[in-house]
Amino acid sequence: MAFQGKKLINDPNDVVTEFIEGLVETYPGLQYLDGFPEVKVVIRADVIAATYGKVAVISGGGSGHEPAHAGFVGEGMLTAAVCGDIFTSPPVDSILAAIRAVTGPLGCLLIVKNYTGDRLNFGLAAEQAKSEGYKIESVIVGDDCALPPPRGIAGRRGLAGTVLVHKVAGAAAAVGLSLVDVAAEAKRASETVGTMGVALSVCTLPGQVTSDRLGPGKMELGLGIHGEPGAAVADLQPVDVVVSHVLNQILSPETNYVPITRGNRVVLMINGLGATPMIELMIAAGKAVPKLQLEFGLAVERVYSGSFMTSLDMAGFSISIMKADQTILQRLDAPTKAPHWPVGTDGNRPPAKIPVPLPPSHSTKIEESLSRPLQLSPQGHILEVAIEAAANAIITVKGSLNEWDSKVGDGDCGSTMYRGAIAILEDMKKYYPLNDAAETVNEIGSSVRRVMGGTSGILYNIFFKAAYAQLKANAQSDVTSKECETNLM
């Protein structure tokens, strides 16, 4: 089914230049060359070619992958980014303009993704710049791990792992290394990173009609960042399965995409493709780390999650894994003013989880007095049966409650009640003092409060606390369920 994508743009032909204008207005440390529409180059505002005393690092390519590449221009990362039209390699003259604008006596490193157009245009620009007297080195990044050997006619495509190479090269240049040494570090980084993407939808180009070739319930494995078809289309799977497949593909010893083996240190990047919510990216990161540690025997030193190299509004993500040593980690941790590089970590992270703190009185009650009795009294047995029946009844009508709630609210009443019922059944097995009705009702309120969010959770907790107060007030007399109900009304 073909459809016209909705875009908040003006003229589709102006999206790149208007993006650049907005970018430099947002980040004062950036400028652009006054050559629109032919020359679309973002540069560091603090760099003047004639007096720049470090190696310049330039990258670029077709637009539509934001924040790559212009969002990674800044001290400690790229010196300039050359922006082509959407999914189109920038022309030679634009690349030459960038080289001339920021390259000083120490020369310039070009970081190029492995696509035919990029290699031809950057390659020709490099030769022209050399003829003008500039010192130029180039590094080609092909981190794609989706294509089976012989890996296509043109070789492995350049994907999100290129951003990690940008950071390594930029940090090496920032400390004053020579052009040869900066290029060597960038090349080594490019040879130790692998990436594979998974998409749930195709992207919509500005002003064009898009066909959703995937259809409902399908996902595409190993796609490129320009919307080109992937290696395979499969039924949509839980993220656990997807992450496992991608990691196995990147780290496969048969294909040997990257020189990573058990015991190595690695860096992990979870990259959103443009329309993937952060909650989904974090779920993928949370599943990938323990799999890398336990199943592959790798030490995960750094984790980066977010949108680094997108494909317009494509839903999906890519995973990049880079082999790390102390030098790589130092380069990744080095400070940068590039606006879209995430705030880093030195790797000395505390434990991921710690116990939930409890009030001293509650903790003491659980340990000393609030435990399931070894033998239930007749009243305790009746209370247990009643609680089980009520909780199971709620579990049974979960779907109906959600359906009814969807007509008047947000459709989660059944799911919320279900969580409360499950928690009550589990907690009752552990420490509900069923022979003491008042304390049991109090603990039911605590269980509900712990797992039921929103308005319903706190309301039910209030109800149970009120019931507890009434039961405690009548502790010396027999209290029936009918009397308790009357007291609550």
C-alpha positions in Angstrom: 0.0 0.0 0.0 1.5 3.4 -1.1 1.0 6.5 1.0 2.1 10.1 1.2 4.2 10.6 4.3 3.4 13.5 6.6 6.4 15.8 7.2 6.8 19.1 9.0 8.8 20.8 6.3 8.6 23.5 3.6 9.9 22.7 0.2 11.3 19.2 0.1 14.3 20.5 -1.8 15.3 22.8 1.1 15.2 20.3 4.0 19.0 20.0 4.3 19.9 23.7 4.1 17.1 24.5 6.6 18.3 21.8 8.9 21.8 23.3 8.8 20.4 26.7 9.6 18.5 25.4 12.6 21.5 23.4 13.8 23.9 26.4 13.9 21.3 28.6 15.5 21.0 25.9 18.2 24.7 25.3 18.8 26.8 28.5 18.6 30.0 26.5 18.4 29.1 25.6 14.8 29.1 27.5 11.5 28.3 26.7 7.9 29.9 27.8 4.7 28.0 30.4 2.8 27.6 28.3 -0.4 24.0 27.2 -0.3 22.5 25.3 -2.0 25.5 23.7 -3.8 27.9 23.7 -0.8 26.4 22.4 2.4 29.2 22.2 5.0 29.1 22.5 8.8 32.4 23.4 10.5 33.7 24.2 13.9 33.4 28.0 14.6 36.8 28.1 16.4 38.9 26.7 13.5 40.7 28.8 11.0 42.6 26.7 8.4 45.7 28.9 8.2 46.4 28.8 11.9 44.9 25.4 12.9 47.6 23.4 14.6 46.0 20.0 14.7 44.9 17.4 12.2 41.5 18.2 10.8 39.0 15.3 10.8 36.2 15.5 8.1 33.4 13.1 7.3 30.0 13.3 5.7 27.7 11.8 3.2 24.0 11.9 2.3 21.7 13.7 4.7 18.8 11.9 6.4 21.0 10.2 9.0 20.9 13.0 11.6 22.5 13.6 14.0 25.2 12.1 11.7 27.2 13.7 10.5 26.8 17.4 11.3 25.8 16.7 14.9 29.2 15.3 15.6 31.1 18.4 14.6 33.0 19.9 17.6 36.2 20.0 19.4 37.3 16.4 20.1 35.4 14.9 17.3 34.8 16.1 13.7 36.3 19.4 12.4 33.8 19.5 9.5 30.9 17.6 8.1 29.9 17.6 4.4 26.2 17.2 3.9 24.8 15.8 0.7 21.1 15.8 -0.3 18.9 13.2 1.3 20.7 9.8 0.9 22.9 11.3 -1.8 26.7 11.6 -1.6 28.0 15.2 -1.4 29.6 16.5 -4.6 33.4 16.9 -5.0 33.3 20.7 -4.8 31.5 20.6 -1.4 34.1 18.2 0.0 36.9 20.4 -1.3 35.4 23.4 0.3 35.4 21.7 3.6 39.0 20.7 3.3 40.1 24.2 2.4 38.0 25.7 5.2 39.6 23.7 8.1 42.8 22.0 7.0 46.0 23.5 8.4 49.7 22.5 8.1 49.2 19.1 9.8 46.7 17.9 7.2 43.3 16.3 7.1 41.8 12.8 7.6 38.7 11.9 5.6 36.5 9.3 7.2 34.3 7.8 4.4 31.5 5.2 4.7 31.8 2.4 2.2 29.3 3.4 -0.5 30.2 3.8 -4.1 29.1 7.5 -4.4 30.9 8.5 -1.2 34.1 6.7 -2.1 34.2 8.2 -5.6 33.4 11.8 -4.5 35.6 11.8 -1.4 38.4 10.0 -3.3 38.4 12.6 -6.2 38.3 15.5 -3.7 41.2 14.0 -1.8 43.3 13.8 -5.0 42.4 17.4 -6.0 43.3 18.6 -2.5 46.7 16.8 -2.6 47.4 18.5 -5.9 46.8 21.8 -4.1 49.4 21.0 -1.5 47.2 19.6 1.3 48.2 16.5 3.3 45.3 14.1 3.0 44.7 10.6 4.4 41.5 8.6 4.0 39.9 5.8 6.1 37.0 3.7 4.7 34.5 2.3 7.2 32.6 -0.8 6.3 31.1 -2.2 9.5 28.0 -4.0 8.1 27.7 -7.6 9.3 24.5 -8.5 7.5 25.8 -9.4 4.1 27.1 -13.0 3.8 30.5 -13.7 2.3 31.7 -12.5 -0.2 29.8 -9.6 1.3 28.4 -8.0 -1.9 30.0 -6.5 -4.9 31.1 -3.3 -3.1 31.9 -4.9 0.3 30.5 -4.2 3.7 28.5 -1.0 4.0 29.3 1.8 6.4 26.8 2.0 9.2 26.5 3.4 12.7 29.8 2.1 13.8 31.3 5.0 11.8 30.3 7.3 14.6 32.6 5.4 17.0 35.4 5.8 14.4 34.7 9.6 14.3 35.1 9.8 18.1 38.4 7.8 18.1 39.9 9.9 15.3 38.7 13.2 16.7 40.1 12.5 20.2 43.4 11.3 18.7 43.7 14.5 16.7 42.7 16.6 19.7 45.8 15.5 21.6 48.1 16.6 18.8 49.0 13.3 17.0 50.3 13.4 13.5 48.2 12.7 10.5 49.7 9.3 10.0 49.0 8.4 13.6 45.4 9.7 13.6 44.7 7.8 10.4 46.2 4.6 11.9 44.0 4.8 15.0 40.9 5.5 12.9 41.8 2.6 10.6 42.3 0.2 13.5 39.0 1.3 15.0 37.2 0.7 11.7 38.6 -2.8 11.5 37.3 -3.8 14.9 33.7 -2.7 14.8 30.7 -4.5 13.4 27.1 -3.4 13.0 23.8 -4.9 12.0 20.3 -3.3 11.8 16.7 -4.4 12.2 13.8 -2.4 10.8 10.1 -2.6 11.5 9.2 -0.1 8.7 10.7 1.6 5.7 11.5 5.3 5.8 9.6 8.1 4.1 11.6 10.5 2.0 10.5 14.2 2.1 7.9 14.9 -0.6 7.8 11.4 -1.9 5.3 8.5 -1.8 6.4 5.5 0.3 5.4 1.9 0.0 5.5 -0.2 3.1 7.0 -3.3 1.6 7.2 -5.0 4.9 3.5 -5.2 5.8 2.1 -5.9 9.2 3.8 -8.3 11.6 7.1 -8.3 9.6 10.6 -7.1 10.3 13.6 -6.7 8.1 17.1 -7.9 9.1 20.3 -6.4 7.9 18.9 -3.4 6.1 21.0 -0.4 5.0 20.6 3.2 6.3 19.3 4.4 3.0 16.2 2.2 3.1 17.6 -0.4 0.8 16.3 -3.9 1.4 17.9 -6.0 4.1 19.2 -9.6 4.0 15.9 -11.1 5.0 12.3 -10.4 6.0 11.0 -12.4 8.9 8.0 -12.4 11.3 8.3 -9.9 14.1 9.9 -11.5 17.2 10.3 -10.4 20.8 13.3 -8.2 21.3 15.2 -10.9 23.2 15.1 -13.0 20.0 16.0 -10.1 17.8 19.0 -9.1 19.9 20.3 -12.6 20.1 20.1 -13.0 16.3 22.0 -9.7 15.7 24.7 -10.5 18.2 25.2 -14.0 16.8 25.5 -12.5 13.3 28.0 -9.8 14.3 30.1 -12.2 16.4 29.9 -15.3 14.2 33.3 -17.1 14.0 32.3 -18.5 10.7 32.0 -15.1 8.9 34.7 -13.5 11.1 33.3 -10.0 10.5 35.2 -8.6 13.6 38.2 -9.9 15.4 36.4 -10.3 18.7 36.8 -13.5 20.8 35.9 -14.7 24.2 37.6 -12.7 26.9 37.9 -9.5 24.9 36.8 -6.1 26.0 34.1 -4.4 23.9 32.0 -1.3 23.5 28.3 -1.6 22.7 26.2 0.9 20.7 22.4 0.6 20.5 21.4 3.0 17.7 17.9 4.1 16.9 17.0 4.4 13.2 14.8 7.5 13.6 11.4 6.5 14.9 12.3 4.1 17.7 11.2 5.2 21.2 14.0 5.5 23.8 12.2 2.9 25.9 12.7 0.3 23.2 16.3 1.2 22.7 16.9 0.8 26.5 15.2 -2.5 26.5 17.5 -3.7 23.7 20.5 -2.4 25.6 19.4 -4.1 28.8 19.1 -7.5 27.0 22.3 -7.1 24.9 24.7 -6.5 27.8 24.1 -9.8 29.8 24.0 -11.8 26.6 27.4 -10.4 25.6 28.8 -11.1 29.1 27.3 -14.5 29.8 26.9 -16.1 26.3 29.9 -14.7 24.5 32.3 -14.1 27.5 32.9 -10.5 26.7 33.6 -7.6 29.1 31.3 -4.8 28.1 33.2 -1.6 29.0 30.9 1.1 27.6 27.3 1.2 26.5 25.9 4.0 24.3 22.2 4.1 23.6 20.3 6.7 21.5 20.0 7.9 17.9 23.4 8.3 16.3 23.0 7.4 12.7 19.3 7.3 11.6 17.4 6.6 8.4 14.9 9.5 8.5 11.8 8.1 10.2 12.6 4.4 10.1 11.4 2.3 13.0 14.1 -0.1 14.3 17.6 -0.1 15.6 21.1 -1.3 14.9 23.7 -2.8 17.2 27.4 -2.0 16.9 30.1 -3.8 18.8 33.7 -2.6 18.8 36.7 -4.4 20.3 38.2 -2.1 22.9 41.6 -1.7 24.5 42.8 1.0 26.8 43.6 3.4 24.0 40.1 3.0 22.4 38.5 3.6 25.8 40.6 6.7 26.4 39.6 8.1 23.0 35.9 7.4 23.6 36.0 8.9 27.1 37.9 12.0 26.0 35.9 15.3 26.3 34.2 16.7 23.2 32.1 19.7 22.3 30.3 17.8 19.6 26.6 18.5 20.4 25.2 15.0 19.9 27.9 12.8 21.4 26.5 11.5 24.7 27.9 12.3 28.0 30.3 9.5 28.7 31.3 7.4 31.6 34.7 6.3 32.8 33.4 2.7 33.2 33.6 2.7 37.0 29.9 2.0 37.4 28.3 1.0 40.7 26.1 -2.2 40.8 23.1 -1.9 38.4 20.6 -2.6 41.2 20.4 -2.3 45.0 17.7 -3.4 47.4 14.6 -1.3 47.8 14.9 0.5 51.2 12.1 -0.3 53.7 11.0 1.5 56.8 12.7 -0.1 59.9 9.4 -1.0 61.5 8.1 -2.6 58.3 11.4 -4.5 57.7 11.3 -5.7 61.3 7.7 -6.9 61.0 8.5 -8.9 57.9 11.5 -10.6 59.5 10.0 -11.2 63.0 6.2 -11.3 63.0 4.8 -11.0 59.5 5.2 -14.5 58.2 2.8 -17.1 57.0 1.7 -19.2 60.0 2.9 -22.7 60.0 -0.7 -23.7 60.8 -3.8 -21.8 59.8 -6.7 -21.3 62.1 -10.2 -21.9 60.7 -10.6 -18.1 60.2 -7.1 -17.9 58.6 -8.0 -20.7 56.2 -11.2 -19.0 55.2 -9.3 -15.7 54.7 -6.8 -17.4 52.5 -9.5 -19.0 50.3 -11.3 -15.7 50.0 -8.1 -13.8 49.0 -7.3 -16.5 46.4 -10.8 -16.4 44.9 -10.8 -12.7 44.6 -7.3 -12.4 43.1 -8.0 -15.2 40.6 -11.3 -13.6 39.6 -9.4 -10.3 38.8 -6.8 -12.3 36.8 -9.6 -13.9 34.8 -11.3 -10.6 33.7 -8.1 -8.8 32.9 -8.9 -8.5 29.2 -12.5 -7.4 29.8 -11.4 -4.7 32.2 -8.9 -3.4 29.7 -11.6 -3.3 27.0 -14.1 -1.5 29.2 -11.5 1.0 30.3 -10.4 1.7 26.7 -13.9 3.1 26.1 -13.6 5.7 28.9 -9.8 5.9 29.7 -6.4 4.7 28.6 -7.3 0.9 28.5 -4.9 -0.3 31.2 -7.3 -1.0 34.2 -7.2 -4.7 33.7 -3.4 -4.9 33.4 -3.0 -2.7 36.5 -5.5 -4.9 38.5 -3.7 -8.0 37.2 -0.4 -6.9 38.6 -2.0 -6.2 42.0 -3.7 -9.7 42.0 -0.4 -11.5 41.1 1.5 -9.6 43.8 -1.1 -10.5 46.4 -1.0 -14.2 45.6 2.8 -14.2 45.7 3.1 -12.2 48.9 0.5 -14.3 50.6 2.7 -17.4 50.2 5.6 -15.6 51.9 4.5 -13.5 54.9 0.8 -12.7 55.1 -0.1 -13.4 58.8 -3.4 -15.0 57.7 -4.5 -15.8 61.3 -4.5 -12.1 62.0 -7.1 -10.5 59.7 -6.1 -6.9 60.4 -2.4 -7.3 59.7 -3.2 -9.4 56.5 -5.4 -6.6 55.1 -2.7 -4.1 55.9 -0.2 -6.2 54.0 -2.6 -6.5 51.0 -2.5 -2.7 50.9 1.3 -2.8 50.9 1.4 -5.3 48.0 -1.1 -3.2 46.0 0.8 0.0 46.6 4.1 -1.6 45.5 3.0 -2.8 42.1 -0.1 -0.9 41.0 0.7 2.5 39.5 -1.6 5.3 38.7 -4.8 6.4 40.5 -6.2 2.9 41.1 -3.1 1.7 43.1 -3.2 4.5 45.6 -7.0 4.4 45.9 -7.0 0.7 46.7 -4.1 1.1 49.1 -6.2 3.8 50.9 -9.2 1.4 51.0 -7.1 -1.4 52.6 -5.5 0.9 55.1 -9.0 2.1 56.1 -10.1 -1.5 56.5 -7.1 -2.2 58.6 -7.9 0.7 60.9 -11.4 -0.6 61.4 -10.3 -4.1 62.0 -7.7 -3.0 64.6 -10.3 -0.9 66.3 -12.5 -3.9 66.7 -9.7 -6.4 67.5 -11.4 -7.6 70.7 -14.6 -8.6 69.0 -15.5 -10.9 66.1 -15.7 -8.8 62.9 -17.6 -10.2 59.9 -17.0 -9.3 56.3 -20.4 -7.6 56.3 -19.5 -5.4 59.3 -16.2 -4.5 57.7 -18.0 -3.5 54.5 -20.3 -1.3 56.5 -17.5 0.4 58.2 -15.8 1.3 54.9 -19.0 2.8 53.4 
